[in-house]
Amino acid sequence: MSNPVWQTPSELLTLTADRVDVWFAGLDHPAHSNEKFRALLSEDEQARAAGFKFEHLRQHYTAGRAILRLILSRYLQTPPQDITFQYNDYGKPELPATDLQFNLSHSGGLALYAFIRQHRIGIDIERMRPLTDIETMMRHYFSQSECASLLALPQHLRVQGFYNCWTRKEAYIKAIGRGLSQPLDSFAVSLTPGKPPRLLRVEGEPEASQRWTIFDLPVPSGFQAALAVEHPGSTLNLWQFTP
């Protein structure tokens, strides 16, 4: 959480169609903060939080949704508890009657939120864990070209390459909002550590790689994160959320 690239935003926030605001937040908070967070949630969000078996998962979900509302309230100039979400057929949350697009992801007690006007956007953060059967996993989730690229890496770079690929694919899947109805082998991303992140191809969409921009995001060691936005000239602002 101390990475200096994540800045404290000003009170007045505006968004344009070529600027992405990405917010970084921790989800572990004291009990009194969690009670305040819970009060911001809708009844259905509170019910979903109550459905988690483990307390830390309930807390992370509650904090994650409340922080989303608190950030959105700054762009919409609306009290956070008054924000209403609608969901597409695949469960992706959206805002009615506005061109503000957003997406969120959390893992291991950390969360990322992305916001832009007009354009589709997706974000993913993953806690990196040792992979005992990386070849089986990649053949299940990756395209043939991605598998070949991963196997071409030296052994010590394959876990990083796997998570590069995984987060970039997840960010794109979340941005298009079709869930796993979009076959994971129907598109390919770059994955080589140290090389620029890119959407390489999408079946049936020869121009897709020119429309989409992929970013890696500066998250703490042991995590990997990526952003996908359907705009070739997007610039990033990196904000750190503080309660």
N, C-alpha and C positions, 0 to 999 in steps of 0.2 A: 504493500500500500504506500510505500515511501518513494516509489519511482518518480523522479523529478519531471518526467515528461507529462505526467497527469497534473493539470493545473486546476486551481480553484476558480470557478467561473464568476463572472460579474452577476449582479442581481438581474439585469435586463438581458434576456436571451432572445435572439431572433434567428430564424433559419431561412435559408434560401434553397433553391433546387439544385445548387452545385456544392453545397456544404453539408457535411455529415458531422453531427455532434455524437461522440462516443463517450459514455460515462462508465466509470469504474467504481465499484462499491464492494465493501465487505458485508457479509450477511450474518455475522455473529455479533449480537448486541446484548446488553444487559436486559434483565427482565422488564424493567420499567419502560425501556424503549420498545420492546416487543409488544407491550400492552398498547402503547400509543400507535404502533404500526397496525395492530389488529383492528383498532377502531376506525381506520381508514378504509378497510376492505368492505366490499359488498357482501351480502348474505351468502351468495354462492361461492365467493372466494373464501369466506370463513368456513363454510361447510367443507370445501376441498381441503383446506389446511387441517381441519379436524380429522380428515380421513387418513392422514399419514400415520403410520404405525410408530415411528420413532420421533422423539421430541425435537431432535436437532433438525430433522427434515421439516417438521411443522414450522419451526422457527425460521428456517431458511426460506421456505415458501412465503410465509407471512411477511418477512422483511423484504423479500424480492418484489412482491406485488405492491407493497406499500411504497417502496422506493420508486418503482415505476410510476405510481400515481403522483408522488411528490415531484418528480422530474417533469412529468407531463403537465402538471399544474402550472409550472413556470412558463411553458410555451403557450398553453391554452388560456392562461389567466383565469383559471377555474379552480375552485377548491378541490383538493385531491379526492375527497370522499364523494364528490358529485360527478366524477368522470364515469362515463358509461362505455363499456366495451361491447363490440359485437364480434362474432367468430365466423370464419368461413367454414366451408364444408369439411375442412381438414383440421379444424380447431385452432387456426392461427388467429390471435386477437387483432382487432382493427378498431379504428375510431370512426364513428359515423359522422358525416357532414363536415369533413375536414380533409385537406390534402396532406396532413402530417402523417408520415409513415414511420413506423418504429418496429424494433425487434429486440428481444432480450434473451440472455442465456446465463446459466449459472452452473458452477461445478466446484466442489471442494470448499464451499463457504465464500466464494468470490462470484461476483455478477458483473456482466457487461450489458449496456443498453445502447442502442443506436437509433438516431433520429435524422430524418431528412424530409424535405418537401417533395411530393409528387412521385418520386422514384421508388421502385421496389428495393428492399434492403433486408439483409439477414446477417446474423452474428452468432458466433459459437465460441465457447471457452471450454476447454477440457483439462482436467488434471491428468498429467501424464503418469502412467503406471507401467511397470515392466510387463512386457508381452511375451508370454511363454510359447505361443504358437502363432507367430506373426504371419507366416505364409498362409495358413488356413484362414485367418481373419481377412487378409487382404484379398484373397480369391473370392471371399463371400461378399465383400463390400466395394471392391475397386474394379475399374475397367481393366481390360487386358493391357492397354498402354501404361496405365498407372502401376499395375503389377510388375511389368517389365522394368519400369523406371525404378521402382523400389528395390527389386532384386539386383539391379545394377549398382546400387550403393554399397560401399564398404559396410561390413557387419555393424560397426560401431555407430553408423549414421542411420540405421534402418528404423529405430524407434522414433527418432526425430522426424524422419521422412514419413513414417506412418501417420503421426499426429499432424504434420503439415497437411497431408492429403485429407485426413479425416475432418479437421476443422474447416478447411476450405470447402469441401463437399457439403458439410452440414450447413455452413453459412449460405451457400447457394440454394440448397434444398429449402431452407427456411425462407429465403427471400422470395422464391417463386410461389411459396404457400400451398404446395400440392402434397406435402408430406411424402411418404414412401410410395405414393402412386407414381412418382417419378423414379424409374429404375436407376439405381446407383451406378450401373455400368453404361447408362445412356449419355453420360457426359464425363469429361476428364479435366483434371486440374494439374498444375505443376506441383511437385513435391520435394525437389532436391534442396537440401539445406544450403542456405547461402545464395540461392537463385531467386529472382523475383517471383512472387506469387501471381499466377495467371489462371484464368479459365481458358482452357485450350480448345475445347470443342463441345458442342451439344448436338446430338442427333436431330436432324430435321431443321436445325437453325444455324445455317452456315455463317450468319453475321453475329452470332451471340458473343463470340470472344471479343468483338469490337465494341459491343454495348456494355459489357460488364467489367467492373474493376474489382480486383481482389486485394485486400490489405492483410498483412500480418499485423498483430497488435502487441504492444510492449507490456506483457503481463509478467508476474513474478516467476522466478525459476521453478520448474516443476509443472508449469502450465503452458498450454499453447492456445492461441486464439486467432480467429480470422473474421474478416468482414467482407461481405459481398454486396455491391450496390450496382444497380442498373443505370450507370452513368459513367461515361469514360473520363470525365474531367473533374471528378469529385475531390475536394480537399477535406482534410480531417481536423477537427478540434478535439482534443483529448481532455476530458473533465473528470475530476475526482469528486465523488459524492461524499458529503459529510452531513450527518444528521443535524 
